[in-house]
Every structure is written in C-alpha cells, then in structure tokens.
C-alpha cells in the first residue's frame, strides 16, 4: 500500500512553497546561532566565549527557530497540501503573519532585546519586541490551523494510503488547535503576581506538552510517506494506520480535563501533563515504528532518488528512538534532559528534511544533489547521536543544564570528556545541518547559476 498525497497545482502549491521557504530560512538562522552555542559550551574553546548572557540569548533564538518555527512552518507545508481551495486568502495572511513574527524574533536580540528566560518548550526574551514577534507568529499559526480545519478535503469512502495520511494531518491540526487553546487558558488563569521565568514556565507548560503531540503526528505522517517513496512495503493497512493516528490524538483530549480539574499553579497540573506526554506520546509512535522496522528489515536496498529518503527515515527513527529511551534515564535537572529532547526533536527534524528532498522537485524546483542528499541525514544524525551521547555521559556525572562557561563546573576528566564529545558531535551535526540548507539552496536557485547537472 502506498502512503502518499497528491501534490496540488496553483495557489495551494505556492502557499506550501512559502511555508517551506520560511522553515528553511528559520533553520539557517538557527544554525548560525547553534555554532555559537556549541562553542560556548565546549571545553577550552568556551574560554573565548565568556558572555553567559549572550549564550542564553542565542539559546532562546536557536530553540524557537529550530523547533517552534521550523516544525510549525513544515506543518504549514503539509496542511496547505492537504486542503481544498477554500479560504486561500486566510492562508496567505497566516503565512505573512508568521513571516513577520519570525523576522521580529530573529532580529530582536540585535535591537536591544535581552533578559533570556529559559522556560520549557518556548523560551523567551523578556522584551516587548521579542514578545510582539512571538505573538505575531502565534496569530499566523492560529489562522493556519483554523484554515487547515476549515478546508479539509474528504478522507474518502475507500480507505487508501492517502486517506490515512489525510487523517493523520487532520489529527495534527486538531492537536495544534488544542495547544493554542491551552496557551490561551493558561494566559487567563496564571496569577498576575508571578513574574519572570515562573510566569512563562506555567504559561507554556500545558500547551507546550500538547505541541509535542503535534510534532510527533507530523513526523509519523512523514515516516509513512518516506517509507512508500523509498520503496519500503509495509504490512500495515490504511485502516490500521488511521487507528494508530487516532491513538496519537486521543491522549490530547485529556488536556481540558486537566485544566478543569486543577489550577495551572498546582503540582497536579504539572505532573499530569508530564505523565500525559510520557505515556501518551508513544501510543501511535510505538506501533507505527514496529511496522516500519519490519518493513525496513524486509526491504531491498534503496536505489537512485530513493536513497536520501531511506537515509532520512532510518536516521530519524534512530534519533527519535534514542530520545525516547533516554527519557527514562532522567533524574534531576542535569544535561540528560536536553539529551532526551535533542534526540526526539532531531528525529522529527530528520523526517521533515527527508520529506523536503521528496517535495522539492514536486514544487517545481530541481532534483537535489543525490550524492550529498544521501550522506546528509547520516552526517547530521550521526553528529547529533554523538552530541546526545556526550550529554548523557555528562548528565551521569552531574553537569547541569542551561549553563555555560565556568558554571558547568567541568572539574573532572569524565565531565570534560562527556562535554567534549557533546561539542564534537554538535559541530558535526551543525555541518550536516548547513549541508541540508546547501542542498536545498542548490535545488531552489535558478539552474543557470550552476554548472553542475541537475
């Protein structure tokens, strides 16, 4: 059974192209900031970057662009493809708001915005300019999701692979809307007396957890699409895939119950959302992963244009699986926590990168350089695996998260070795990330600018 969606022509494809460009630009800017982040935490090299305040400011921009903007912009790509021609003006306005918001957030540090607050899921700079950019982006995403839910094409009476993917994208849109509702609910119920990090931590806690379900559902849609595009035959019917997507969404509907039952400042509210993600997040991912692993085991070696798609699928599954396993090793507030979410987040990113390679020719661009595109997922994923392993080792020796420079207390050989491995893996993955941007740039730039064959 083939799991893929038809690519529409005209306005909907142009809208999807706009969201893809926003996502790629956000990744590029985020990558520039990530270079400074890794250098600021690497033993010995960190001595040349003594600006702890700058480290946290760069970390805020890096996280928001590489996760929030990139993932939801790619959601815009898929939701625009999975839509009817209805409400196209709303779709264009959503893209414009998101672009403006991203631009403001990315430039805010250079226009005086500081006071980084490392709140979970959505860190912020406590400055009116940055917060205005975040609000603009949120407005764009809200309008995007409303259109995704209001311009839904029929799944179809006869259950095919495309119908399963449409249903998966619909579940991701519902999850995103519930996340936005959770953010709004928290905004109106967080006590006004709270300020700084405690305020934003509670503001983004519930909705941030729900957004993880959105990201995972988008990744699972990408996995199935990549599997079919790289000639992996799955012993999985569209109806069963649809049921799994339903499982992935079902846990999200507990969100309003938690808000009704406990105030956002309560311990119960915080713990229930942690448990919701911990136990509900695997309801769809685990069975789909097993089906994909079975298909990959039986599949013949990928050939030609299928090679980078297969590479992205494998690397994505490895990193996402590693992140899930590491999640059970977390104790305290050390760097094991970023090891967990780096694995999971990079797993999502690799799936979206692979689907980008597939979509570029269908969007009217040239074929990506297949040699580079085939190596890039392993290069990026392998570097991130070393990065994550270094963080796990360092976390086992008590290195704390969200600190840089002397605050890391790298006073033992084990801590230095662990963070050194983290730095090495981080730099390799950064090269892999820039390689992805380069491959996309080569494919999207006018053909006559290069002498190489397409």
C-alpha positions, 0 to 999 in steps of 0.5 A: 500500500502506498502512503502518499498525497497528491501534490496540488497545482496553483495557489495551494502549491505556492502557499506550501512553497512559502511555508517551506521557504520560511522553515528553511530560512528559520533553520539557517538562522538557527544554525548560525546561532547553534555554532555559537552555542556549541562553542560556548559550551565546549571545553577550552574553546568556551574560554573565548566565549565568556558572555553567559548572557549572550549564550542564553540569548542565542539559546532562546533564538536557536530553540524557537527557530529550530523547533517552534518555527521550523516544525510549525512552518513544515506543518504549514507545508503539509496542511496547505497540501492537504486542503481544498481551495477554500479560504486561500486568502486566510492562508496567505495572511497566516503565512505573512503573519508568521513571516513577520513574527519570525523576522521580529524574533530573529532580529530582536536580540540585535535591537536591544532585546535581552533578559533570556528566560529559559522556560520549557518548550518556548523560551523567551526574551523578556522584551516587548519586541521579542514578545510582539514577534512571538505573538505575531507568529502565534496569530499566523499559526492560529489562522493556519490551523483554523484554515487547515480545519476549515478546508479539509478535503474528504478522507474518502469512502475507500480507505487508501494510503492517502486517506490515512495520511489525510487523517493523520494531518487532520489529527495534527491540526486538531492537536495544534488547535488544542495547544493554542487553546491551552496557551490561551487558558493558561494566559487567563488563569496564571496569577498576575503576581508571578513574574519572570521565568515562573510566569512563562514556565506555567504559561507554556507548560500545558500547551507546550506538552500538547505541541509535542503531540503535534510534532510527533503526528507530523513526523509519523505522517512523514515516516509513512510517506518516506517509507512508500517513496523509498520503496519500503512495503509495509504490512500495515493497512490504511485502516490500521494506520488511521487507528494508530493516528487516532491513538496519537490524538486521543491522549490530547483530549485529556488536556481540558480535563486537566485544566478543569480539574486543577489550577495551572499553579498546582503540582497536579497540573504539572505532573499530569501533563508530564505523565500525559506526554510520557505515556501518551506520546508513544501510543501511535509512535510505538506501533507505527515504528514496529511496522516500519522496522519490519518493513525496513528489515524486509526491504531491498536496498534503496536505489537512485532518488530513493536513497536520501529518503531511506537515509532520512527515515532510518536516521530519524527513527534512530534519533527519535528512538534514542530520545525516547529511551533516554527519557527514562534515564532522567533524574534531576535537572542535569544535561540528560534532559536536553539529551532526551529532547535533542534526540526526539526533536532531531528525529522529527527534524530528520523526517521533515528534511527527508520529506523536503528532498521528496517535495522539492522537485514536486514544487517545481524546483530541481532534483537535489544533489543525490550524492550529498542528499544521501550522506546528509541525514547520516552526517547530521544524525550521526553528529547529533547521536554523538552530541546526545551521547556526550550529554548523557555521559555528562548528565551521569556525572552531574553537569547541569543544564542551561549553563555555560562557561565556568558554571558547568563546573567541568572539574573532572576528566569524565565531565570534560570528556562527556562535554567534549564529545557533546561539542564534537558531535554538535559541530558535526551535526551543525555541518550536516545541518548547513549541508541540508540548507546547501542542498536545498539552496542548490535545488531552489536557485535558478539552474543557470547559476550552476554548472553542475547537472541537475 
